[in-house]
Amino acid sequence: MKLVICEKPSVGAAVAAALGVTGRKDGYIEGNGYLISWCIGHLVQLSDAAAYGEQYKKWSYDSLPILPQEWKYTVAADKGKQFKILKDLMHRADVSEVVNACDAGREGELIFRFVYEVAGCKKPFTRLWISSMENEAISSGFDNLKDGREYDALYHSALCRAKADWLIGINATRLFSCLYGKTLNVGRVQTPTLKMLVDRDAAITGFQKETYYHVRLMLPGAEAASTKICAADEASRLKAACEASAAVCTSLVKEKKTIAPPKLFDLTSLQREANRIYGYTAKQTLDLAQTLYEKKLLTYPRTDSAFLTDDMGGTAQSIIALLCGKLPFMAGVSFTPEVSRVLNSKKVSDHHAIIPTMELSKADLAALPESERNILTLAGARLLMATAEPHSFEAVMAVFSCADHEFTAKGKAIIAAGWKEIERLYRATLKKKPDSDDENELVLDVPNFTEGQTFENPAAKVTEHETTPPKPHNEASLLSAMERAGNEDTDPDAERRGLGTPATRAAVIEKLVGGGFVERKGKQLLPTKNGTNLVCVLPDSLTSPQLTAAWENNLTQIAKGNADPDEFLSGIEAMARELVKAYPFLSDTDKERFKEEKPVIGKCPRCGENVYEGRKNYYCSNKECSFAMWKNDRFFEERKTAFTPKIAATLLKSGKAKIKKLYSPKTGKTYEGTVLLADTGGKYVNYKVTISKGKELE
């Protein structure tokens, strides 16, 4: 009996279907000589710091750095049942071999090995290594299982990545949190991501607007523009000189250009496009894609591949035919796809690109929630565009000489719309036009000028322009920046490039927002004061993507068997020691950097200083002033009224506050009334109340 361990239940079901295994049990499937089970992601993880001793349960500077000599492992609290199932299956007497069918990649290797080691399994194991979940690919993979030990180097690479992230993340987070008295999460991925937002914000804040000018010649059917001119009077002089001269065409260049169809979606590009078109956050897009995957309408979303495997040509053809009938904007469109353009097994890592599935034939698109339908349609439209013809056009550039200056007119004529016609049809169905829509580009049909052609005394005009600051990052632009970060320093063979992975980038952004270091304003992502301060206090080594690039280069060599894992981890431990040693103390000013600013409730009626909310009262910030309004004041308790910050603020501002439901101890009834701040002298504050009941006052 072979025990097959997959990474997720959905993969286990797909493997079982391909092998004809149908006997459903609790946490596994049995039949045909196989037991098929799954890990539910990371079942086993490196233990938290507290597991290494009592001294680490409380965060303190003196306990740093934390450098485990023997690493400990913990089964995820909510996954204990599934781990026990796997462990019991591994130790079953009739199981002779274990098959690692976790995702074909570094993290998939780590997930299996952690479970295998912690379960104490000693049985031989083999490795299923496939890039497609098609039945034929799975069956072929089982016919060609590899010895699991052939992937030891890949496992060591994955283990080094996990331990390195633990060593730097735990020590840096505890170090800076202890120094500043506030939880400051520091991570190899999220900290450089925050730095990119802070840098962009600084560039916007420090931007100096500049005015510049163009002189434009008004030629028959076209405008020819000068280069930038800084001074208005210089532009005016050039305009006058041009109108008194002749413009001569000195150069005419016509060039046929093509724009290749876009690639299929990986998760990051799907998140970018969904943010640009629909305004969805990266997390929302991932959640929607995951839901569609679980409904079997979309392929596996957590992928960094933009191609399909070579064996998927027939499947792609069938899905395209289905899309042409299902998507309303393709009605009546004649379309012959070039599927070979999106097939390349060598460029598929753990999973192929995201496309709709054949289950779409059974689905009623109109019955899906709008957000799910949007993502499914977007993925379908991208498959159609990716397999369409290139977009081709003729670009024309005419250069004119006038008054000893050059002027340029540009235009283009479309030769074949190609994939852009499908894009146009799809966009026509959208309620809102996407950001940075390239259809806004000015397209001119430049007249058929000839070199040497002369225009006497051409009309001219001056146009005024202003330089614009860079735009704040939105999720689409930040995801692109994360994907590219440090790539120039990263080995082309590295398994992971950029900051994070397609599956983790959304979570990184959400963690920064949830931690109060980044805030959303519409589509924009802006660093908060705490976010900017955190980047300011951290060393460059932790805020630069070069740390990730250096790690990935080392991990790639370890995975190839060309570098020593112990040597790599020794370097990481040394980095942790140096980090702690470099920050022995802070100045008093620095200690206050992350001190939370309390909202001002109002001004003190005695001394005029700010009044703040405390746990039990509203107090004057002037220590020499004794003014305080107590939340449990008998006046409010008798009238069954909570003394809220809103009431306190109103009393301080105008001396009175209207309250809709104010209980009267005299009558036992509730009225609308007005509380008056009657007396602030002495140690206690006194209040009065007027309760309105018709014309009577009580």
ABEGO torsion letter per residue (X at the ends): XBBBBBABAAAAAAAAAAAGBABBBBGBBBEGGBBBBBAGEBABBBBBAAAAEAAAABBBAAAOBBBBABBBBBBBAAAAAAAAAAAAAAABAABABBBBABBBEAAAAAAAAAAAAAAGBABBBBBBBBABABAAAAAAAAAABBBAAAAAAAAAAAAAAAAAAAAAAAAAAAAAAAAAGBBBBBBAAAAAAAAAAAAAAAAAAABBBBBBBBBBBBBBGBBBBBBBBABAAAAAAAAAAAAABBBBBABBBBBBBBBBBBBBBBAAAAAAAAAAAAGBBAAAAAAAAAAAAAAGABBBABBABABBBAAAAAAAAAAAAAAAAABAAABGBBBBBBAAAABBAAABBABBBBBBBAAAAABBAAABBAAAAAAAAAAAAAAAAAABBBBBBBBBBBBBBBGGBBBBBBBBBBABAEAAAAAAAAAAABABBBBGBAAABBBBBBBBBBBGBBBBGBBBBBBBBBBBBBBBBBAAAAAAAAAABGAAABBAABABBEBEBAAAAAAAAAAAAAAGABBBBEABBBBBAAAAAAAAABBAAAABAAAAAAAAAAAAAAAAGABBAAAAAAAAAAAAAAAAAABABBBAAAAAAABBBBBBAEBBAAAGBBBBBBAABBBBABAABABBBBAABAAAAAAGBBBBAAAAAAAAAAGBBBBABBBBAAAGBBBBBBBBBABABEABBBBBBBBBBEABBX
